Amino acid sequence: MTSGSGDSFDSVIARINTAHVGVVDEVAIPSMPTLEVSGRGWPGGEEFRGGVRDLYALAFAVKLLPRTVGVPVGHHEYEMPPMQIVFESLTRDTGWTILFPQPAFVTAAVVDQARAKLDERGAGAGAAAFGRLDGGPCLQTLHLGPFDGPEIPAVDLLQAEGRTRGYVLGERHHEVVLDDPQKVDPAERRTIMRYPIV
């Protein structure tokens, strides 16, 4: 299943990013292009902040290509999707990949054009690059509030539900950041916690 297989990109993103506190849903995540950057260390650290900055620069450069370079083949308008982070471990301070899913028309060549435009302006996009999100079934739920310690009730809920359903869940979990941390009070921040079913 791809993001261009029938439904619009925006509707696919809205569908897979709907979750509720205390409720575990099984969702089919489509395979889709991404813009992504990887690193190590605690979220909020210098490397992580730099990765977010570079990723946003590249994402907006791709989105603005019709105005700056030309209209890519298959282009359509779309909303910027929420940022997603894939963590290698629950401690959240080891390896991570930050990504933005992209519509099907975004190819490596399109991203190269956007990067070249940034380079012309002396902005650059660091290590942010074209990638691909592998699709497949997942379990997900909504976490409300900050991450204050190693115990994350939403993760415990997902793992328990996975065992109940007889599923094997992947080691790396995904977090979809639905709210802007700079604009929303920590107690009200919504994050989708997602585990692939393997």
QUIVEN-V407319 format. One record per residue. PSI is psi in whole degrees, 0 to 359 (999 if undefined). D_LAST is the distance of its C-alpha to the last C-alpha in Angstrom with 2 decimals. Layout:
psi = {PSI PSI}
d_last = {D_LAST D_LAST}
This chain:
psi = {133 164 346 20 9 294 155 159 313 320 325 314 318 320 312 343 32 122 163 146 131 1 130 124 147 124 150 111 123 153 134 157 156 164 133 160 141 156 192 157 173 137 132 347 175 316 319 313 320 321 318 316 313 321 317 319 315 320 317 328 320 315 329 3 319 334 336 329 309 167 119 153 130 8 145 155 150 156 146 122 163 150 141 141 130 120 142 337 164 341 342 9 16 240 149 158 123 137 157 117 151 156 163 333 347 112 174 323 320 318 322 321 316 319 319 321 319 319 323 325 358 18 306 167 19 229 1 137 172 143 194 135 119 132 173 174 145 159 139 157 176 131 130 124 185 174 94 343 189 339 119 104 324 323 317 319 316 316 320 318 324 316 318 321 358 25 153 123 147 157 326 128 157 141 125 115 106 338 151 115 337 348 342 135 139 323 340 0 135 129 125 127 128 134 126 145 125 999}
d_last = {16.71 18.81 20.92 23.94 23.05 25.50 25.33 26.87 24.97 26.42 25.46 21.80 21.76 23.61 21.29 18.01 20.01 21.46 20.63 22.81 23.50 22.45 20.49 16.72 15.78 12.83 13.32 12.53 12.91 14.96 15.11 18.34 20.71 21.05 23.69 22.41 23.74 22.34 24.12 24.38 26.18 26.55 26.01 29.58 30.80 32.79 30.05 27.77 30.74 31.70 28.28 28.42 31.96 31.21 28.24 30.42 33.21 31.19 29.62 33.12 34.57 32.17 32.96 36.68 36.85 38.74 41.48 41.66 40.94 40.45 38.18 35.03 34.43 32.57 33.12 33.05 33.51 30.57 30.07 28.60 25.08 24.14 23.15 19.54 18.72 15.59 16.29 15.35 16.33 17.60 21.11 20.90 23.58 21.82 20.17 19.42 19.25 21.22 20.87 22.45 20.87 23.61 25.01 24.62 28.12 27.29 27.07 27.66 31.33 31.59 30.22 32.73 35.48 34.56 34.47 37.85 39.29 38.26 39.79 43.00 43.29 42.65 39.59 36.70 32.98 32.35 28.99 27.40 26.19 24.46 20.70 17.81 14.91 11.91 11.24 8.59 8.18 8.64 10.78 13.99 17.49 20.72 22.28 26.06 28.19 28.06 25.89 28.63 26.99 24.02 23.34 21.50 21.66 19.14 16.45 17.70 17.54 13.91 12.94 15.46 14.38 10.76 12.59 15.03 12.76 11.12 7.55 5.63 5.64 5.87 9.50 11.01 12.11 13.99 17.52 19.46 23.15 25.09 28.49 30.74 31.15 34.71 35.69 33.94 34.84 32.16 32.25 31.46 28.70 25.58 22.14 18.90 16.20 12.68 9.21 6.19 3.80 0.00}
